[in-house]
Structures are given as C-alpha cells and as structure tokens.
Amino acid sequence: MAKNEEIRVPLIAMTWDDDRKAASFVTAKDPVVLRFAKSIAGETRNSGSNAINTNFQIGMGLFQALSLYGINYVVDPKSPYEDFSKNKFSLDYLQFPSQTLTYKAGDCDDLSILYSALLKSVGIEAAFVTIPGHIFTALSLDMDPEEAKRTFLNPGNLIFTDNNTWIPVEITMIVDGFLKAWEKGAAEWRSAEGQRGFFPIDDAWKVYKPVGSPVGDVVDAVPPDSARLSASYNRELEAFIKREIDEQVTSIKSEISRSNNNQRLVNRLGVLYARFGLYEEATVEFKKISGSYVPGMKSWNN
C-alpha cells in the first residue's frame, strides 16, 4: 500500500440496548491482534518479576505498549459513546481491534474493545465496565479476593466478583500510564455504585459470539521496540512496587528500631521485600537473623 494511500476499512454498526453486544467486536483470534499481543506478553514475561501476579504484569505491559505504539483516545464526533449509549436504539459504528491498531485512534468503546481483545488473545479474561456515558475495561487477576486483599495495599482499587479479582483500567488514559489509568478506573467504579455494569467477555460471548476479522486494508501492527517497551514497563512496575511497599517498609523499620532489632520483625521485612521480587533486599534482612535466614524464607513461601 502506498504511503499516502487512504486506508479504507468497512465499519459495522450496533445498538447499545445490550452492552454485551460490544463483545462481538472483541476478535481475539484476529492474526493482527494475536501477533501484537503475544509479542508484548513475551517481552513482559522476560522483563517482569516472578513474584508479582502474571496477569497484572501482562496487562500493564500491553497498556504501556499501546501508548508506545501511538494509540490515541479520540472522541468520534459522529457517534460519541456518551450520546449513543443513552439512546439504546441509535446505530453506533464501532471499530474492530485491528482497525483501531490501523488508525492508531479510537473512542472509549473502540479502545475498550482493543484492550479486551489483546488481553483475551493471551489468555487473560477481560470485562467491559459501564458507567453512565462511558465504557472501559477490567482485567482479571485470576486471584482469590482474600489473597488479593492481603497482596495489594489498597483493595478499594480492585473489583471483586464471583470469587475473582479484577483491575479496572481507564483505557482512555493511554498516554498517562497504567497506574494512573488503574486509579482512575477504580475511582469511576466506586463513584458509579448503583449505576454501573460489569460484563465479562466470556459471558457475553455466550450470547454475542465474536464475528470474523474485518475485510479491507489493515496494517500488520508492529509492536514497539523491545528496549523501549522494557524501559517503559520496568519504570511502571518499579513505581507500582514503590507505591505498594514504601509505607510498609518505613513502618516495619521503625518497629525494628524501637524493638532493638526484633528478629520476627526483621523476618517480616524480608518477607515483604521477597513478596515483591526484591530478593537482594530480602536476603540482606534474612541474613540479619541469627543462625540462618531459612525461617524467613519459609514464612514467605507459606
């Protein structure tokens, strides 16, 4: 295709009388989507930490990759979701994931469909979250809620349904980073209590099966350079770890100082470091325990 040739891709319309209908656009098996997502997931696994939930890390990596790829949030002036979602029988033209990758732009429904498709293509369950006039995405951690409450500093930023834990992600904040998008999504979820919807893609597919990949000219999306992606992802992951443990580290160190280096507290600090993959820091603390730091490792593993 010539560099300046216009890309023409047919659009398909739907009505918003049932929000689950959007799941039919989540074409997770589209080769363009598969190649993009699997490449990013592989890079994320290579750069990530074995100590942190895998789904969380891949979801973060995919988000950061979309930002580096140049995806932009653009409201469609002809069919903004805010207006069309209020009129349940107006036709809204949505983009398939490969189309959004081609255009490098979409509104909230287009970006939610794209992010959900990328997640699903690498085996991570996704859900649409709807609040008045808006739609975004949640990713499944495949984690028991009680475990999640022990793991994350602020469980209020999580969604708990059907014995599972989800991260709400405000996908329109694509240029702001995963952590800010998560905080915004969580705030929107909390503020819309009584007016919100939650639609797992797997459940929606039982009623509205994904249609075939779109015909027409679409690009074969090239993932961001691995070095750039690794740098962006690691910055976000390090910021997450710092946010999660700084307050706890300060508190435990203060207790250790007041207790004249109580070994139980030293062990507790080592376990905290290890839980977030900070193994060098954990080893330093475990070695402070007289005799051996094995008790600390046992506590972490159990």
Secondary structure, DSSP 4 states (H G I P E B T S, - for coil): --TTPPP----EEE-SSSGGGGGGG--TT-HHHHHHHHHHHHHHHHHS-TTS-HHHHHHHHHHHHHHHHT-EE---SSS-HHHHTTSTTS-EEE--HHHHHHHTEE-HHHHHHHHHHHHHHTT--EEEEEETTEEEEEEE----HHHHHHHSS-GGGSEEETTEEEEEE-GGGTTT-HHHHHHHHHHHHHHTTTS-EEEEHHHHHTTS---PPPPS----PPPPPHHHHHHHHHHHHHHHHHHHHHHHHHHHHHHHHHTTS-HHHHHHHHHHHHHTT-HHHHHHHHTTSSS-SHHHHHHHH-
